Amino acid sequence: MQNEINGEIANILAAFKEANSTNIDGSLGFLPSDNENYLNIYDDSKLVLWITEVKDDTKIEYEMKTETIETLLSDGRAYYSNTVNYPFFLGSSDVESELNQRYADMISEFQSHVGDSAEADEAYKERLNDPNLDCIDEYGQKTVPIPFYDDVDSEVIYNERNVLSIKETYSMWSGGMHAYHSEKALNFDISTGKELTYLDILDGTNAEIDAVLRLYLEKFVYSPTEVQIEDLKQYTAYTLCDDGLCFYYNVGDAVSRQEIVIPYTSEDTYIITVTDLLN
């Protein structure tokens, strides 16, 4: 919609070139009376392009918020918690409304699973009596290391070139050796409202896209098998970032993800021409 409005404005401005070259009647009062040279310095097509692309500098405004939901023991300690860090968008576009509803629904879902203190006390006692429990507190007594948690940490990674990219990191710990982490990513074209996949961002044939994925997986990690290429395409979260298209590749549950970045091929668009990277 905004693109259409900008285009209309540009065409109106370009139409001013049809005005009387001397503006004797003063109908265009903001132009000089001898405006022939003034109007001729503009190229219509460039003017339209400039007006319609001004929005490229516009960023979606948001503020970060945190919501914590807890199931408490009767002594007031948290037995289980959910912490959601998320962006709250301040505009009313379809993308912003969709994302705000996403996080409202996420918080509501966590709230629906809050248990009462009596149930939490029973669960705590059951864990405390586990013969395999080997956690000792500062007083030398067996203890359960609480709270257990299931958290979501959302981060706006990119807000440029008409694209909004968000990475969501999910962290869950229920008493094991280490927390379990996973990622999801959301990528939107702001001007159209379309959610983007890597196929919308990488411009090339399927064979060319596979080749560039192989090239950069090998560059950042190792020489991949066909299975690992498919894993990258189907199960790996990705966002646009300052340097290009970034995949967050899982090299192990207990370690940070390896970032695999396929660079931009143009300063004017988020579309990456894969043949430029293969040549």
N, C-alpha and C positions, 0 to 999 in steps of 0.2 A: 504494500500500500504506500509506504513512504517513498519507494522508488518511483511509483507512478506520479505522486504529487510533485516530487523533485523534477521529473521529466516535464510535467506541465508548466512548471515555473520556468524551466530552461527554454522551452519552446516559445513562451510568451516574451521572454527577454530577447530571443533571437528575432521574433516578429517585429521588434522595434526598428529593425533595419528597413522596414517598409515605410517608416514614417517620412513625412515631408522633410527633405534634406535641409531645409532652412528653418523649419519649425516656426514659420512666420506667424501662424495663428496661435502659437503658444500652447497647443494642446498637450504637448509633452513638456510641462513647465520645468522639470528638473534637468532637461537637456539644454545645452547652449543653443543660441538662436542659429548659429551656423554649425550644424552638427554632422555634416556629411562625412568629414574625416573621422570624427569621434565614433560614428557608427561603423565605419568601414574597417576599423582596426580589429574588429572581432571576427573570428571564424565561427560560424554557427555550430558546426559539429563539435568543435572543441568546447564551446560554451555549454552545450547540452551535456557533454561528457563530464565536464568539470562540476556542473551543478549536481548531476546524479551521483557522482562519486564523493561528494562532500561528506556524506554519511559514513564513509569508511573510517573517519576519525572519531566517530561516536562510539562510546563504550556503554554497555549496560551498567547501570548503577545498582549497587547492592551493599548490604552490611552483613557482617558475620555475626551469627548468633549461636548460643550454646544452650541445649536443653538436657538436663540430667533427670533420669527416672530411676528410682531405687525401690527395692524390696528390703524392708528393714527387719532386723531381729527385734525381739521385745526389749532388749537393752539399748536400742537406738542405733546399733551399728548396721552398716549396709551389708547385706548378705549377697545381693546381686544388683548390678547397676547397668544402666545404658546411658552413655553420653553421646549426644549427637551434635557435632559441630557442622554448621551448614550456612550457606549464603541465603539471605532473604532479599529478594529483588524488589526494587522500589517502583518499577514501572508497571504498565498494564498490558504489555504485548503478550501474544499467545505463548511465546517461549517462557517469559517470566512467570506468567500465571501457571503454566504447566509445572515448572520447577518448584514454585512455592507450594503448590498442591502436593507434589511428590514428598516434600519434607514434612508437611503437615500430616500426611498419611503415615509416613514412617514413624513419627513421634507418637501418633495415635495408636499404632500397632504395638509399639513398646509399652505404652501405658496400659493397654488392654491385658498385658501379661504380668502386671504387678501382683505379687502374691501377698497374703496377709502374714503378720508376724508369727502366728502360731505355726503355720506351715513352714516358714523359714527356720524357726527354732528346731522343728523336728528334723529338717534336712541337715541343719548344722550338727545336731547331735549324732545323726547317722554317720556323717563324715568324720566326726571327732572319734567315734568308736571303731573306725576302720583300722585294722591291725597294720596295714601298710602305711599309715600316716606317719611321717617322720619329721614333721615340722614342729620345732620347739620355740616357745616365746622367750622373752627376756628373763622370765622367772623360772625357766626350766620345765615348764608345763607344755604338754601337747596342745597344739592349737591348729585351727584351720585358717590358712592364709586367704582371708576375704578382703574385699568383695571379689566375687567372680564377675565377669563383665562381658558385654557384647556391645561394642562401640562402633560409631561411624564418624569418620573424620573427612569432611568434604572440603575440597580446595579448588578455587577458580584458578586454573592453570593458564588459560589464554582468553583474552577479551579484546581481540584485534581483528582486522581484515574481515569484518562482518561475521566473525565466528566467536561463539562462547564454548569453551571446553572446561569441563569439571571432572576432577578425579575424586572418587570416593574410596577410602580405605576402610575396610571392615576388619576389626580386631576382636577376636573372641578368646577368652580364657576361662576354663572351667576346672582348673586344678591340675593340668598336665605339666609336662616339663617346660613347655613354652606356649605362648599364645599362637593362635592360628590367624594368618592375615590373608586377605584377598582384596582384589580391586575391581571396581566397576568404573566406567567412564561414560560421560555424556557429551556429545558434540552437536552443536546446533548452528545452522546458518541463520543468522539473526534476520536477514532481509526476507527470507522465505519462510522461516519457521520450521524448516525441514531438519530432522535429526540425521546427522551424517554418519556414514560408515567409511571405512578406509577405502572402499571402492569409489566413493564420491570424491575422495581427496587425491588418490593416486590415479593419474590419467594414463592409461595404457591398456594393452591386451592382458588377458589373464596370465599368459606366459611371461610377458614383460614384468607384470607386478610380482609374480613369483620370483623372477630373477632378481629384482631389486630387493625384495625381502631377504632372499638368500644372501645377497651381497652384504647387506648391512647387519644381518644376524651374524655372519661370519666375521665382520669387522669388529663387532662389539663383544661377541661371546665366543663362538667356535663354529667350525664347519658343520652346518646342520644337515640332518636327515630329512627325508620327505615328511615323516611324521612330525618332526619339530617345526617344519614350515607350516603344516596344517594346524598345529597347536598354536603357533603365533597368530594365525588368521582367525581361528575359531574361539580361542579361549583366553587370549591376552588382551587386557585393557589398553586403550590407546587414546591419546589426546593430541590436539595441536598444541605446540609450545612456541617459544620465541624463535627456536632454530628450525622447526619443521614438525613432522609427524612423529610423535614419541610413543613407542610401545614399551609397556612395563612388564618385562619378561621375567617369569618365575624360574629362578635357578635354584630354589630351595625354600622350604617353608619357614626356616628360622633365620633367613638372611634377607637383606633388602633386595628389591627387584632391580634387575639390570635395565637401565634405560637405553633403548635402541632408537636413535634419532635418524630419520630420513629427511634430509634437508630440503628446504624450499628451493624451487628453481626459478622463482620470479618474486620481485618485491611487491607486485601489484595484486596478487591473488593467493589464496590458500591452496589452490590446485597445484599439485606437483606433477610435472611431466617426467615420467619415469625414463623415457628414452634419453633425456638430457643427462641422467645420472648413469646410464649404462654405456653411453658413448665415450 
